[in-house]
Amino acid sequence: MLSLPFINAISLPCHDMVLSNYTIVIDSLIQGTLSVLHFGTRKWLYMDRSSIHSPEDIFRPDWMCWINELLLVFQGIQLAEGIDWQMGISFLHSKIHWKSMYYGNLPYIFAYISKGSKLRFFIFSPNLEMTASLTQISQISQEFNLDSIMDRFGILKTVINIYSILETIYRNWKNYVSITHIPSISSLHPLYLSVQRNGETIIEFFGEFVKKTISSNLMNRFFKFETLCAIYNDTKHIKNLVHCVDINGNFDLPVKEKDGTCRILIQPVGYHYYPTDEKEWKSCLKTVLKVLHEMHKVGWTHRDIHWGNLMRHDSNCIKKRGKDSNEIKKQNVNSDVECDNTIIVTKRNDYDDEWLLIDLEMGGRVNEVLDLTLWDRWPEKAEKGQIYKSCYDVWQIERMLHEVGDNEFKTFSKYFWKFRNLLRKAAIDEISAAEALRCEWFVIDNDLFDE
């Protein structure tokens, strides 16, 4: 059964259309066709057209399609008729951000570029030679003329073939979200898709930065906008701590919108990761303590140390695939194309990456009197009417270790256990981050941990 968008795609007049009318035709041909093919099944495809509400929105593609609202598999941009195709390809390149934290184990993604009445389809894949460009692009269709009824049918045929490949990816979903160095699907982030958290916070990954929008209700109940600005301003020099930036990557401050919401653009970007051995644990906890030491030196406490706020940078290490894996790029999508999922992500040395502490919203001044009790991960003394000491941040690291369980550490060295015993006493003995960093565990050679 043909849907109304499908009928519109064929029946709209073919000549003298303005750009907005071409948008209707493109959406009808591509999104409309995908919706028809998707009809009656579990809705595993999610599609959206970008809109401009704030400056950073210009960084999105004009149209996007995700599988399971996670992996971006198809995107498109529309250009004015006078723009060169190569410029359009460069423009699309800037929106790809090929990192495994966004694309999982996908070997390629699809894209279209239109300019005026012309439209072409492309396929993007990682640059396996790891040269200057991060992705490779190949045109996989003829140049279609949207003013031609026959070319519109050609677009439909191309979209149907693309859908069959997307369906293959969906059917083999685990192959595309299982990655050597990323521990679980929760470590993947949907590029350009707004994700609601607890109904009060919206997170959107833009590739090289993250947009975080905090509701006015949450701001009024728990956070002070002036305090948030001061924290980001005073800590912008601290390495391995999240920073507030503008759309050009320069240091900036949070923005309070007219409706009371708070908008923050954040760098660097990372993914959730649990350390896997004693070396990684040492690297991770040393980084956290260094960040806390620097924060405490400028008079701020973090107050929200837990696994959700500890991330790892993505360095995108990729091996070559088999010699047949690039055949997809040599084929025209108007013919039958098989899907390849043989991309391999290498296991990385734990020194190649850095850890990242995020979320400063709950932060406050050292020795500030608390006006409410918020967090079950705080020590008992950290309650309303009492001061919040910097050593309480250090104590929260022990809370993280406790949540993991002792079995994780049963083979660890005696130096680790001395360090952990120190953490357990941090709140009572007022152990500072600087004192914790002087622990013997951080001084001895990592070779002692080798199996």
N, C-alpha and C positions, 0 to 999 in steps of 0.2 A: 504494500500500500504506500503510495507516494504522499509525503507530507507537504504542507503548504509551502515551506521554504524551498523544497525541491521544485515544485511547480513554478514558484516565483523565479527561480534561477533560469528556467528555460523560457518563460513567457515575458520577462521584462524587455522593453524596447532595446534595440541593439546599438543605437547610434546617438551621439550628442548627449551623453550622460555626464553629469558632474561627478566629482570624486566620491561624494557621499552615496550616490546611486551604485557606483562600482563596489563600494563597501557592502551594500546590500546583496549584490550579485555574488561577490566572493564568499560572504558568510553563508549564503544559501547553497552555493555549490560545495563548499568545504564542510562547514559546521553542520549545515542541513543534511548533507549526505551521510556524514558520520553519525548523526542523530538517528537517521532512518535505519542504518545498518545496526545501530545499537539498540533499536526499539525492541522491547519485550524481554531484554536480558537484564542481568544485574548491571547497574550503572557504574561501570568501571572506568569510563571515560568522562573527564570533566573538562569543559571548554569555557573560555572567557575572553572577552574583548577588553582591552585596557582602556581606562579613562584617566583623565588628568585632574587630580584634586590638589596635589602639592608638587613642589619642584622635582622631587625624586621619581615621580611617576613616569617621567619621560624616559627613564632607563629601561622600562619594560618593552617587550615586543608589542606590536599592535594586537596580535591575537595569539592565544596559547592553548595548548591541550596537554593534560596530564593523564597518566594511568594511575588509578587508585588514589588520586589527589596527592601524589607523591613525586613520581618521575615525570619531568617535562619531556615529552617525546615529539612534539610538533609545535612549531611556532611560525609566525608570519609577520612581515612588515609591509606597509603600503607607502609608496613614495610618490611625489609629484612627477608628472610625465617627463619633465626636462632633466631629471637626475640620471646620471650614468649608472649602468648596471653594476660596474665594479665598485662604485661608491656605495651602492645598496648592499653589496656583499660585505664590504668593510663595516658598514653600519650593523649588519646582522651579526658579524663576527663579535662585535663589542657586547652583544647581548647573550652570547652563548655561555661563557664562564664554565668551561669544561673542567669540573672537579668531581671526584668520585663521591663527595659528600652530597652532591646535587643529582648526579646521573647514575649513581650506583655502578652496575656492571654493564650498562648499555654500550653497545659497540658503535652506535650512531643515533642521530636524531634527524627528523625531517623538518623542512622549512619551505616557505614560499616567499617570494618577493614579487610585489606588483608595483607597476608605475603606470598611472593612467589606465589604459585599457589592456595593457600587456601583463602577463603573469608567467612566472617560471617556478618550477619546483627544484629543490636542492636537497642534498644529504650532507650532514656534518659528521665528522668522526674525529677521534683524538689524533693528534700528530704523533705518530709512533716513533719518529726520528727525534722528537723533543727539540726541534729547532725553534727559531724565534716565534713562529706562530703556534698557538696552542691547539688549533683545530684545522682540519683539512675540509675542503668543500668541493663537491662535484655537482654539476647540474644533471638532473635525472629525468628531465622532460624537455619537450620542444617548448618554444615560446608560444604561449596561447594568447589569442586575441579575444577578450571578453565581449567584443562587439559581434563575434561570430557564433551563431548557434551551434555549428559543428564543433568549434573549439570548446564550447561549454560542455558538450558531451564528452570531449576528450579529457577535460578537467575531471568530470565525474568518474570516468574510467580510471584515471590516475589516483583519485582519492580512494576509490574502492580497493585498488591494489595496496595502497598505503595502509588502509584499514586492516587488510588481511595480515600485514606484517605486525601491526600494533596488537592484533588479536593473538598472534603467536607469542609476542612478548608477554601479554597478559596470562596466557595459558602456562607459560614457563616462568612465572613471576619470581620464584625463589632464585632462579639462575641470575636474575638481574639485580637482586638486592642483597646477595651474599657476596661479600668482598673480603679479601684476605685481611686487610688491616683495619676494617671497620667492623666492630663486634656484633652489631645487631641493626635491624631495620630502624630502630629508634634513633640511630646515629645519622640517618639520611634526612635531608631537609628539602622540602619542595621549593624550587626556585620560582620566585615571583608570585607565589600563592599565599594569600593572607590566611594565617592560622590563628584561631581564637584559643586563648588559654584562660580557663576558668571564667569565661564570659566577661573578663575585665581588661585583658591585655591582648593585643594583636601583634603577632610577629610576622614579618615578611622579609625573606632573604632576597637581596638584589645582586648577589654575586660577590662583590668586594665589600659590601657593607650590609648591615641589617637594619631594617626600620622597626622600631618598637613603639607602639601606641598604647598609652596607659589611660584607662577611662577616667573621667572626671570623678566618678564615685570612688574609685580606688585612691585617686590623688587626695580627695577631701578627707577620706577616712584614715589613711595611713602615712601619706607622704607630704612633704613640704617642697614646693617647687623651688623656692629660693635655696633650700639646703641641697637639693639635687644639683642645681647649677653650680653651687660652690664646690661640691665634691668632684664633679667632672673637671672643673677648672683647676682645682688644686692638685689633682692626681694625673694630669695629662702627660707628665714626664715619666710616669712609672711604666716600665716594661712589663709585658705579660699581664697587663690589666686592660680591660675594655675601655675605649675612649669614645667620646662624643665627637662627631665630625659633621662637616657639611657635605653637599653632594660632590664636591671636588676632593674630598679626603682631608681637608684642613681641619684643625681642631676647632670645635664649636661648642655651643651650649644647647641644652634641651629647649624645645619651643613649646610654649603654652598656646593652644588654639583658643578661638573665641568661645567654643563650647566647653572649655575647661579641661579637655584632654591634653595629655602631654606627649609630644612626639620627639623621639630620640633616634638619630642615625648613629649606628655603632660600628666601630672597627676595633681590632681585627675580627675575622670570622673563623669559627671553629666548629667541631662536631663533638658529640659526647663519646667518651672513651674511658674504659677502666684499665688501669695498668695491669700488665700480665705477668710481671716478674719483679724481683726485688730491685733491680736496676731502675725499672720504670717507676716503681713506687717512690724510690729515692728521688728521682728527677722531678716527679710530680709534686711531692710534698715540700721539697726544697724550693721549688718555684712559688708555691702558695705562701710559704713563710717569708720569702724575699719580698713578695708583693705586699704582704701584711706589714712587714717591717717598714717599707717605704711609706705606706699609708699612715701608719702610726706616727712616723717621723713628722708628717705634715698635719697631724692632729685629727685624723679621721679613722674610724673603725668601719669594717665591712658589715659585720653582723649577720651575714647570710651565707656562711660557708657550708655548702653541701654539694653532692654530686651533680645536681642539675645546673649548678653554676660553675662547674669546672669543665673546661673543654680543651680540645687539642687542635692545633692548626692542621689544615689539610695541605699536603705538599704534592699530591697528585703524581705519585711515582707509577709509571706505566711501562710494562714490557711489550715487546712486539708480539703480535698475534701470529697465528699460522699463515702460511703464504696464500691460502685461499680466502682469508677473511676479508680481503679488500675487494673481492670480486663484485660485491654488492654495488660498489661505486661505478663499476663498468657497465652495469645493466640499467636499462631504462625502466622506470617504474610502470610504464605502460605494459610491460611484460611481467610474467610471474617471477617474483623475487623471494628467495629464502632468507630467513632471518638468522644472523650469526651472533653468538654470544660467547665468543672465545677470548675476549679481552682478559688479560691477567693483570692484576694490580700487585706489585711486589710488596713483600714485607719490609718495613723500613726500620733502619737503625733508630733506637730510641733517642739518640742525640740529634737526629736530623730534624726533629720537630720540637716545638715548644708548647708548653701548657698555657692556658689562658683562663684567668678568673674574670667572671662577668657579673652583671647585675649589681649596681650600686644603689638601687632605690631604697633599700632598708638601712643604708649607712648613716652614721651620725658622728658627732664629735666624741673624742676620747673623754671619758669621765663625765659624759652628759647624763643628767638625770632623766630616766625613762618616764614618759607620760602614759605608757601603756605596756602591757605584757603581750608579746606577739608570738613568740617562736618556741616550739617545744624542743628545739635543739640548743637553746641557751642554757647556761648553768642556772641552778635554782636561785642564786642571788640576783640574777638579771631579771628583775621584775619591776612593775610600776612603782615609782617613788625612789628606786635605787639607782646608783650610777652604773653605767655600762663601761667596764674597764677593757683596755686593749687586750689583756690576757684572755678575755672570754673568746675572742676570735681564735686564738691559739687552741683553746680547749675544744672548739668546734671541730678541729681537725681530728681529734680523738673520736668525736661523735661519728664522723664519716667512717673511720676505721671500724668502729663498733658495728655500724650498719652492714658492713661487708661480711663480718664474721671472722672468728679466729682461724678457721680452717684455711682461709686464703693465705695466712702468714705462718703456718706451722713449720715450714721448711726454711723460714727466714733466719738470718744471722742473729747472734746475741746482741749485736749493736742496734739492730732494729728494735728489739724488745726493750732495751734500755731507753731508746728514744720514745717508745710508746708509753712506758711508765712515766717518763717526764711529762708527756702530754696529759696523762690522767690527772696529774697534780697541778696542771697549769692554772686553773681557776683559783685554787686554794693558795698555792705558793706564788701566785702572780708571775708566772713564767712569761717572759716577753718573747716576741718572735726572734729577736736578735739572740737571746739566750738559747732558744731551741735550735737555731742554726749552728751554734757552736757544739752541738751534740756530736759525739764521736762518729756516729753513723754517717754524717755528712763529710767527715774529714778523711776517712779511710778510703783506700783504692777500691774502685768498682770490681776489679779482678777477683777480689775475695768472694764475690757473689757468683762467680762462674760455676756452672755445674761440672 
